C-alpha cells in the first residue's frame, strides 16, 4: 500500500510531452502537480510513427484527431546528385503508413478534449530549487514548496531542471540551421514524402494534405545565410530547382521559422528522485522526424514499467534504473543513425560520394535492408 507521498508526482514542462505524460500518469491514478512556463503554440507539423498513433488511441484521444491525420505511405530519398534514390514503402513491412502528419494546433486541441478541461497547470518561475530527501523530493519556490515521490522534467533541450540538478549534457553542434515553413503546391503525388541529401543542406518535404506540404530545410551556416537573405519568391525558385519535377506552382504559405541544430545526450537520465524525459533527456537531428516520437516512447516505456506493479515507489533508484536501461538502447540507436547519416551526406569527398551512390543502389535493391530501416523508423 503506497503512502500519500508515493502517489504524488510533480511534472515540470508544459509542451506536448509534458501534457501527454500528465494524461498517462493521471490515468494510472497518480496525483499530479504540473508546473510550466507559458508556451506559445507554433505552426509546427509533426510526423507521428504508427506506434505513437496506436498509443494515442489507447490514451483516449478523440476520433476526430485520427480522422484528420495525413498518411505518409512512402518516402523517396535522394543523394546529392538527385539522380540516385531509394524508395521506402509501408507495404514492404505490411503497414498502412510509414508516418502520420499532424499540426501542433490540432494536437493541442485533441489533448484539451482528452483532459475534458481537467488540466490545471501552475506557473513555473525561474527561481525554483529542488531538494531531495530519502523518501521524497521537494520543489521549493520563494514562498511555497511542494512535495512528491518524484519530479519528472520534460522542459526541453535547454532544461532548467537538468541544469539545477547538475546533469551536464554532452552536446554536439551540427553547425547547421533548420528553416521550416509550409508550401502550397500543385501535384498528382499524394501520401509520399521526399528527403534530399544535398551538398549544402538536407531538405525534407512532408505532405500535410492535398496541395500543402511541410518543408524542413537543414542548412550549413553559409547556405542558410544565403537563403535568409532571399525573399519568398527567390526561395521558391531555389526549391523549384530541387522539387520541380514533383511539385508545380510552388508558393510559401506560412511564416518561416528557423532554429540551430545540435544533439544532446546525457550519461544518466535521472539523479536521486528527478527524472528527465523527452528533449530534456535527448535531442537529435530532425532529419528523421523522430524527436517527438522518442519522447512519446519515453512515456510508453514508463507506462509499461508502472503497469508491472512490482514497485512501491517510482521515485526509487531501482525503478528508475530499470526504466533507464530499456530506454538507453533505443535513444542511442536513433542518435547514432541521425548523426551518422548527417556526417556521411555532408562529406564532399569524391570517394565518399562514390560509396554513397553504390550504397544507395544496394539498399534500393535489397528488400531485407529496406525492411530493417523502415522497422527501426516506425
N, C-alpha and C positions, 0 to 999 in steps of 0.2 A: 504494500500500500504506500503510494507516494505521499509525501507531506506537501504542505501548501507551497513552499518554495520550489520543490521539484516539478511542480506543474506550471511554473511561471517561466515565460521566455520573453526576452527583450530583443526586438529586431531594430536595427539601425540601417536606414536606407529605404527610400521610397520609390525607386524605379520599378520596372516590370518584375524583376527578380524578387525584390522586396515584397511586392504585393502578392505574387504567386506563392512565395514562401509563407506569407501570412495566411493565405487561404488554406494551404495544405496543413499547417500546424493547427489552425482553428478546427479543421475537420477531424483532427486527432484528439480534440478535447483539451488542448493546452490553452492557458490564459495568456493572451498576447498583449504586450506593451510595445507599441510601434512608434518609433521616432524617425522623423525625416525632415530634410530641408524642403522648402517649396520648390517643386520641379515644374518646368515648362515643357509641355508635351510638344515634341518636334514632329515634323512631317517626314519621319523616317519609315522605311519599309524593311521588314524582316523576312528572311526565308526560314520557315519552320520545317524541321525534319519530320517525317511521318511518325517517329516515336514520340516527339514532342506534342504533335497533334493528338495522338492517341491518349497521352497523359492528360491533356487539357480536357478531353471528353470525360475522363474519369473524375476530374475535379468539378464537373458540373457546369462547364461553360454553356451558354445558351446556343441553341441550334442555329440561330441567325449568324453567329460568328463563323461557324464552319461552312455555312452556305455561301458566305462572302469570300472565302479563301480562293486564291487563284493558284491553280495547279501548275507545277513545272514538271513535265513528263520526260524531258530530255535536256541535255546540255552539250553544246559543241565547244570544244576547247582548241584554240589555235596557238601555234608558236609564233615567234617574232616575224617570220616570213609571211604570215597569214596565208600560207599555202598548205602546210601540213596541219591536220586536225584529228581529233579523237572525239567520237560521239558517245556519251554515256546515256543509256536509256533505262527508264524504270522497268520496262518489260524484261530487261536482262536479269533482273532479280525478282521478277514476278510481283512487283509492287505497283499500286495505282499511280504513284508520283514519286519524283525524287525529292521534292520540297513543295511547300505551300506558302505563297506570299501573303503577307498581312501588313496593313498600315498601322502605325503606332496608335493613332487616334481610335481606330476600330478595336484594337487590342484593349485599350483603356476602358472603352465603353463596355466591352464584354466583362472585364474584371469588375467594374462597378455593378453590373447586373448580377454577377455571381455573388458578390458581397451582400446584395439586397440592401444597399445603403447602410450596412452594418460596420463599415470601415471607419476607424477613428484614429487618425494619425495625430501625434503630438509634435509640435515644432521642435526641431533639434537646433540648439545653439552650439557655437563652436567651442565654448569654454567648458565642455564636459570633461569629467575624469572617470576612469574605470578602476575599480578596486576589487581584487579577487580575494576571497577567503576560502577556507577549506570546503564549505558546503554551499556557498553562494557567490554571486558576483553582484557588484553594486555599481550602478550608473549614477554619478553624482553631478548635480548642477549647483549653481550658486546658492539657491535657497530650497533645494529639494533633492531627494535621492530615491532610486527605485531598485528593488532587489529582485533577483531571479536566479534560476538554476544556471542559465547560460545567456550570453549575448551573442546573437548571430548578426554579423556585419555584412551587408550587401550594398555598401555605399560607394561602389565604383572603383575604377582603376586608380584614382588618386585618393584612396580610402583614408579618412581621418582616423578611423578606429585602428587600422593597421599601423599607422604612424604612432598613435598613443600607446599601443601595447608593444612597440618596438619590434615588429616583424618587418625586416627590411627586404624589399622586393629585389629580385635580380632582373635588371632592366636592359633590354636590347633596343636601341634606336635604329629603325629601318632606314632612317634618313629619307623618308617619303612623307607625302601629304596626300590624304584622300579627299577627293572632290565628289560630292554626291548631289544629285538632283533628279527630277522626273522629266521624261521626254515624251512628247506627243509624236506618234509615228503612224504611218500607213504601211500595213504589211499583211500578207496572207499567212505568215508564220504565227502559230498560236502555241502557247504552252512549252516553248523552247527557250532556254537561256543560252547566253554566249559568254565565253571568257577568252579574252585576247591577252596573251603574254607578249607585250611589245618591247621594243628596245629601251624605252624610257618610262614605261608605265605598264600597269595591269588594268585592263578595262573589263568590268563585269556589266552585262546587260541582262536585267531580270524582268520578265513580264509581270505587270501588275494586273492588268485587264486589257481587253481589246483596245488597241490604239494608245496604250500608255505603258511605258517601261521605266524601270528604275536604273539609274546609272551610278555605279561606284567606280571611280577612276583613281587608282593609286599611282601617284607620280613621284619621280625623283624631284629634288628641290628645283633643279634648273627647268625641267619641263613644267612643273607646277607654276613657277613664276611666269613662264610664257603663257600658260592658259589663263592665269589670274589677271593678266593684263589685256586679255581679249574681251570684246563684247560678245553678247549671246550669239549673234549671227556668225561671228568668226569661229566660236566653239562648235556651233552646229556644222560648219564647214569641215572642221577637223574631224568630227565624228563621222561625217558622211564619207570621208576617205577610208574609214575603217569598217563601218557597218552599212555602207550604202548599198551593198549587194542584197541586204536582207530587209532594210527599212527605208521607206521613202518619206518625203515631206517632213523631215526631222525638225522639231521645234521644242526648245526648252520650255517646260510648263510649270516650274516651281522655283522657289528661291534656292540658290546654290549654297551649300554648306560645306565646310572643309574642316579637317582635324588632322593633327600629326599622328603618324603611325609608329607604334612601338610594341614590344612584347614584354609582359610582366610575368614573373613566376615567383613562387616563394618556396623555401625549403620545407616549411610546415604550415598547414592551413589553420592551425589552432595554437593557442597558447593559454594555459590554465583553463578558464571557463569561457573563452572567447573564440568563436569560430568564424572564419572568412568564407564567404560564398560568392559565386558569380565573379564579376570583374575585379572585385577586391582580392580574390584568390588567384585569378589567372586572366590575362588579357592577351589575345592573339591577333595576328594579322587578319583583316576582314576578308581576304580573298576567298576563303572557303565558306564564308557566311555562317560560321559556327559559333560565334561569340555568345549569342543568346541561347542557342541550343545547349552549349556547355553549361551555362548557368541553370537551365531547366533540368539538365541531367544531374547537377549537384542536388537539386531539390528532390528529384525522383529517387536517388540513392539514399538520401537522408530519410525519406519516407519509408523505403524498404527496410532500413535498419531499425526504424521506430516500430514498424509492423512486426518485427521478430519478437518484440516484447520480452527480450532477455536482458533487460536493463532496469534499474531503479531510478537512474538519474542520467539524462542525456548530456549533462554538463561534465560528467566524469571523464577522466583521461582514457579509460578503457573503451568507452563507447566512441569517443571522438577519434581514437587511433584506428579502430575498425573502419570507421567511415572514411578516414583519410586514405587508408590502404586501397579501398575499392575505387576511389576517385583518381588516385595518382597516375595509374596506367593510362586511363582514357585521356586525361588532360595532357600528359606528357606526349602521347602519340599525336594528338591533334596539333600541339605546339610544334613538334618536330616536323610534321608534314608541311605546315604552312611556312615555317622558317626555311625548310629545305627547298620547297618549290620557289619561294621568293629568291633565294640565293642562286639557284640553278638558272632561272629565267632572267635574272638581272645581269648575268655574265655575258660579255660581248666577245669572248674568245671564239675564233672560228672552230677550234677543236670542240669546245662545249656546245656550240650551235649545231655542229655535225652530230654530236652524241644525242642532243635533244631530238633532232629530226629522225634519227634511227630509233630512238626510244619510243617516240610517239607512234611511229609506224608499227613497231612491235605491239604496243599497247592496243592500238586500234584493231589489230588482227587477232588479239587474244581475248576471247570471251571470259576466260577464267580471271585474268588480271583485271579486266574491267569490272567484273562482279565483285572482286575483293575491294576495289577502290570505292565502288558505289555503296557496298555494305558498310564500310567504315564511315562514309559521309552521312548515311541516313540512319 
